[in-house]
């Protein structure tokens, strides 16, 4: 990723004091430079149905599970956070059928009125008009993504991943060792420990701050690696800091089948 373009994107939204006021429009030489490097974009108008068609085609013809797993592992030692959420974006959309927004309405809409998106835990709208997708790429680069189960984010995440030079995405012995240590940390969790405790157990295993580790927990949740079991909860309540792993606890451990589905080659 071009360093100057990345700097322009990050400084558009973030300062030492935190979030900056959101820009209404994007103009000027710096924006044009960042846009030329694929780091920033004009405002986007697109429909749910067009997004679904793109994602379906990419899964059929372009993006493989092996590629996204390799990218996630590569990110562990390199701290290239923008390679992490493609694992959850792939997982959340892999089994999504080709459909239209109004084809099947959700009976109980938890995340979307679209039945297929709702079933797959995706937040989606029928129309996206004049949307700022630069902020999504900012979140992707800054922390590894925030709106992980938003259909528009998954679309952008997969699209940008396709445009990467995949020959540079390699898995090293260090990455594999980190993965094994992450798994061991889960196994060592007490039965009543929640996601926040696991985040702290991961603290010294790989280069990341608290926010980045939180995102990885969410990615593992959406990918089906950390899933609450259908048993009485030992915790008093879930954690408001999380979404996909809000009620996960140490007793749940990890899904062995999904662990081998994604990482079996490296274990």
Secondary structure, DSSP 8 states (H G I E B T S, - for coil): --HHHHHHHHHHHEETTEE----SS--SHHHHHHHHTTS----EEEEHHHHHHHHHHHHHHT--HHHHHHHHHHHHHH--GGGTTHHHHHHHHHT--S--TTTSB-SS-SS-SBHHHHHTT-B--SEEEEE--HHHHHHHHHTS-S-TTBHHHHHHHHHHHHTS-GGG----HHHHHHHHHHHHHHHTS-TT-BHHHHHHHTTTTSS--HHHHHHHHHHHHHTTSS---SS--SSSS--TT-STTTT-BGGG---HHHHHHHHGGG-
